[in-house]
Amino acid sequence: MAAIRFLLNPAGGGGRARRQEPLLARLAAESGAALEVSESPEDLTARARRAAEEGVERLVVAGGDGTQNLALQGLVGTSCAHIPLPLGSGNDIAASLGLVGKELEPLVRRALEAPLRRIDVARAGGRYYAAIAGVGFDSAANETANRVKHFRGPWIYLYAVGHTLATFRAPRFEITFEGGRFEGRALLTAAANGPRFGGGMRIAPEARLDDGLLDLVLVRQVPTPTFLRVFPKVYKGSHLGHPAVFTARSPWLEVRLDRPLAVYGDGERFLEVGPEGVRFEAVPQALLVPDLRAA
């Protein structure tokens, strides 16, 4: 079997990942692999980078989307494959690759036996992300979700949406992309490399991980009752036909806002965008992952 290593974030999923350490240790031993446990976000990225430098061919990363985001900072552009094991709240990165299921052991075995393929990642402000970066209502809701302690899984995001609705004021966006431009107030903007975020919200259902493009999905400012009618459709990806939803596809986006707001990518807060603007861009074929499309 190819050279393998396991990397566990014990804080992933509010401690869920730590509870799986005995199982992961057994699976690692059966694969002839070592299990490493990260000590901090910076340490997790450093361990992922070191795995690539040491010739590891498949790195099984156990944790949620934030954990996966930290790992890919060290894996982009290398020959070490990123195997995301879903042990977080949302697990959208793993799900976009087909790694879904409650039983971890068969997931690990499938991922280790599968052929590999390259997918795109995206970059903004010097940081990579695999799924979706959002700014606006969704990033404000994400900040709320990260503070929630009494819900888990998709319920976190539903609670955060309701809480944010009461206070959020739509910013004015100026967005330039290849062949077009958008100006106006909007509730949110998503720069999508993959189709889903927020624990299963298919905000960009037509996004592909290997087309070299970002899918821009923007929801114009609408009254709260209208938003509440449109919002549930995002779980099936059927919101794109609504007149309040603007979409475009481009290898890059330049985004400016009338006031600074946080940008979240893969559930992680990694920069702010305001009047000075931020560029989002696709980085084609940058990450090796298991190819489970035919599984």
C-alpha positions as a printed Julia matrix, in Angstrom:
295×3 Matrix{Float64}:
   0.0    0.0     0.0
   1.13   3.55   -0.7
   2.81   5.53    2.07
   0.05   6.7     4.43
  -0.17   8.92    7.48
  -3.11   9.87    9.71
  -3.48  13.37   11.17
  -6.06  14.07   13.87
  -7.3   17.44   15.08
  -8.55  16.62   18.59
 -10.6   19.83   18.68
 -12.5   18.95   15.49
 -16.28  18.71   15.75
 -16.33  20.1    19.27
 -14.37  17.09   20.53
 -16.0   14.45   18.34
 -12.73  13.87   16.54
 -10.85  13.22   19.8
 -13.33  10.49   20.75
 -12.41   8.63   17.56
  -8.69   8.53   18.36
  -8.66   4.83   19.43
 -10.38   3.79   16.18
  -8.06   5.96   14.1
  -5.03   4.53   15.91
  -6.18   1.01   15.04
  -6.89   1.88   11.39
  -3.5    3.58   11.12
  -1.73   0.56   12.59
  -3.57  -1.81   10.22
  -2.41   0.38    7.31
   1.19   0.41    8.51
   0.85   4.14    9.16
   1.54   6.57   11.96
  -1.15   8.63   13.68
  -0.19  12.2    14.54
  -2.26  14.51   16.75
  -2.05  18.24   16.15
  -1.51  20.68   18.99
  -2.73  23.91   17.39
  -4.01  25.23   14.05
  -0.49  26.25   13.06
   0.86  22.86   14.08
  -1.75  21.06   11.96
  -0.73  22.99    8.84
   2.95  22.39    9.61
   2.37  18.64   10.05
   0.49  18.45    6.74
   3.31  20.29    4.97
   5.9   18.03    6.57
   3.99  14.93    5.48
   4.23  16.1     1.87
   7.92  16.92    2.24
   8.61  13.48    3.71
   7.02  11.68    0.77
   3.72  10.64    2.33
   1.38   9.74   -0.52
  -1.98   9.85    1.29
  -2.67  11.96    4.38
  -5.9   11.04    6.19
  -7.02  14.23    7.94
  -9.61  13.7    10.69
 -11.77  16.72   11.57
 -14.28  19.15   10.16
 -14.07  21.66    7.33
 -11.89  24.01    9.36
  -9.44  21.18    9.97
  -9.4   20.31    6.28
  -8.78  23.94    5.39
  -5.77  24.06    7.7
  -4.37  20.87    6.2
  -4.73  21.92    2.59
  -2.6   25.03    3.27
   0.29  22.58    3.54
  -0.79  20.2     0.76
  -1.66  22.47   -2.17
   0.72  21.94   -5.07
   2.29  18.78   -3.62
   2.12  15.1    -4.56
   0.57  14.15   -1.2
  -3.15  13.35   -1.51
  -5.57  14.95    0.95
  -8.04  12.4     2.42
 -10.66  14.36    4.43
 -12.26  12.18    7.1
 -15.55  13.87    8.17
 -15.5   14.42   11.92
 -16.84  17.97   12.16
 -20.15  19.79   12.17
 -20.56  20.53    8.47
 -18.15  18.2     6.61
 -18.91  19.85    3.27
 -15.45  19.25    1.82
 -15.58  15.51    2.47
 -19.16  15.3     1.21
 -18.26  17.1    -2.03
 -15.7   14.35   -2.67
 -18.15  11.54   -1.88
 -16.79  10.74    1.58
 -20.1   10.49    3.41
 -21.41   7.96    5.92
 -21.62   7.39    9.66
 -19.18   4.47    9.75
 -15.61   5.7     9.62
 -13.86   2.41    8.93
 -15.4    1.8     5.48
 -14.84   5.46    4.58
 -11.14   5.15    5.37
 -10.79   1.92    3.43
 -12.56   3.35    0.38
 -10.4    6.47    0.41
  -7.16   4.53    0.77
  -8.02   2.1    -2.03
  -9.44   4.66   -4.49
  -7.44   6.05   -7.41
  -6.41   9.68   -7.13
  -7.35  12.75   -9.14
  -6.5   16.42   -9.03
  -9.07  19.11   -8.19
  -8.96  22.88   -8.12
  -8.76  24.99   -5.02
  -9.42  28.7    -4.69
  -7.35  31.49   -3.2
  -8.21  34.8    -1.55
  -5.89  37.09    0.34
  -3.08  34.55    0.19
  -5.14  31.72    1.73
  -6.51  28.65   -0.01
  -9.95  27.13    0.37
 -11.49  23.99   -1.12
 -15.25  24.57   -1.06
 -16.77  28.03   -0.71
 -15.8   31.47    0.55
 -18.64  33.75    1.51
 -19.06  37.33    2.62
 -22.2   39.05    3.83
 -25.11  37.48    5.64
 -23.55  34.02    5.49
 -20.25  35.12    7.02
 -22.11  36.97    9.79
 -24.12  33.81   10.43
 -20.9   31.79   10.43
 -19.47  33.99   13.15
 -22.61  33.31   15.18
 -22.38  29.57   14.48
 -18.79  29.46   15.71
 -19.93  30.87   19.06
 -22.76  28.37   19.51
 -22.18  25.65   22.09
 -25.64  24.11   22.55
 -26.28  22.84   18.99
 -24.36  20.47   16.74
 -24.38  19.62   13.04
 -26.67  21.45   10.59
 -28.81  22.77   13.47
 -25.99  25.19   14.28
 -26.41  26.94   10.93
 -30.2   27.08   11.14
 -29.94  28.73   14.54
 -27.28  31.13   13.27
 -29.41  32.16   10.27
 -32.37  33.02   12.47
 -30.21  34.95   14.91
 -28.45  36.94   12.17
 -31.68  37.89   10.4
 -32.58  40.17   13.28
 -29.52  42.42   12.99
 -27.88  42.13    9.58
 -27.82  45.14    7.22
 -27.1   44.36    3.56
 -23.81  45.92    2.33
 -23.28  47.42   -1.11
 -21.15  45.21   -3.36
 -19.02  46.03   -6.39
 -17.99  42.79   -8.07
 -15.99  42.5   -11.26
 -15.53  39.17  -13.01
 -14.46  37.97  -16.44
 -16.97  39.45  -18.88
 -19.18  41.28  -16.4
 -19.86  43.34  -13.32
 -22.39  43.6   -10.49
 -23.16  46.67   -8.38
 -25.8   46.91   -5.69
 -26.88  45.85   -2.25
 -26.85  42.14   -1.58
 -27.36  39.87    1.37
 -24.46  37.61    0.51
 -21.89  36.68   -2.09
 -20.39  33.21   -2.44
 -17.24  32.52   -4.45
 -17.64  28.78   -4.92
 -15.1   26.18   -5.94
 -17.41  23.39   -4.73
 -21.18  23.09   -4.46
 -21.96  23.24   -0.73
 -21.28  24.85    2.62
 -22.97  25.29    6.0
 -23.56  21.6     6.61
 -25.31  20.78    3.35
 -26.48  24.08    1.86
 -26.08  23.66   -1.91
 -25.5   27.34   -2.53
 -23.65  26.65   -5.82
 -25.14  23.36   -7.05
 -23.56  23.66  -10.5
 -20.02  24.3    -9.24
 -17.42  21.75  -10.28
 -14.19  21.0    -8.47
 -12.15  20.58  -11.64
 -13.3   23.19  -14.2
 -10.81  25.95  -13.37
 -13.66  28.35  -12.55
 -15.39  29.91   -9.56
 -19.17  30.06   -9.4
 -20.38  33.44   -8.18
 -23.73  33.18   -6.41
 -25.17  36.44   -5.11
 -28.49  37.08   -3.35
 -29.76  40.6    -3.85
 -31.26  42.52   -0.96
 -34.87  41.41   -0.5
 -37.44  41.8     2.29
 -37.06  39.31    5.12
 -40.26  37.36    4.23
 -38.93  36.88    0.69
 -35.57  35.72    1.98
 -37.27  33.24    4.29
 -39.16  31.78    1.34
 -36.02  31.49   -0.78
 -33.62  30.28    1.9
 -34.96  26.7     2.38
 -34.45  26.06   -1.33
 -30.7   26.24   -0.85
 -30.65  22.76    0.67
 -31.8   21.28   -2.65
 -30.0   23.83   -4.81
 -33.29  24.98   -6.33
 -32.85  28.67   -5.47
 -30.94  29.61   -8.63
 -34.09  30.38  -10.61
 -35.3   33.04   -8.2
 -35.06  36.62   -9.58
 -33.17  37.76   -6.49
 -30.32  35.33   -7.21
 -27.53  36.46   -9.54
 -24.96  33.96  -10.85
 -21.85  34.05  -13.0
 -18.85  31.84  -13.68
 -15.3   33.16  -13.91
 -11.71  32.16  -13.1
 -11.47  35.22  -10.85
 -13.58  37.77   -8.96
 -12.73  41.22   -7.61
 -15.0   42.05   -4.65
 -15.43  45.4    -2.89
 -17.87  46.39   -0.15
 -18.95  49.67    1.34
 -17.86  48.54    4.81
 -15.47  45.89    6.13
 -16.95  42.42    6.61
 -15.4   39.07    7.4
 -14.78  36.49    4.68
 -15.22  32.86    5.66
 -13.73  30.07    3.59
 -14.43  26.42    4.47
 -15.95  27.68    7.71
 -12.78  29.55    8.7
 -12.52  33.31    9.15
  -9.4   34.33    7.25
  -9.69  37.92    6.08
 -11.85  41.02    5.82
 -13.0   42.74    2.65
 -14.1   46.35    2.43
 -13.65  49.31    0.07
 -10.06  48.25   -0.75
 -11.28  44.98   -2.27
 -10.12  41.36   -2.4
  -9.39  39.13   -5.37
 -10.7   35.56   -5.42
  -9.21  33.2    -7.99
  -9.3   29.55   -8.98
  -6.06  27.57   -8.72
  -6.53  24.71  -11.21
  -5.49  21.12  -10.5
  -3.78  22.09   -7.27
  -4.82  19.32   -4.85
  -4.7   15.52   -5.02
  -7.77  13.77   -3.56
  -9.35  10.29   -3.75
 -11.43   9.75   -6.87
 -14.73   8.3    -5.65
 -16.9    9.4    -8.57
 -17.42   5.83   -9.79
 -17.71   4.29   -6.31
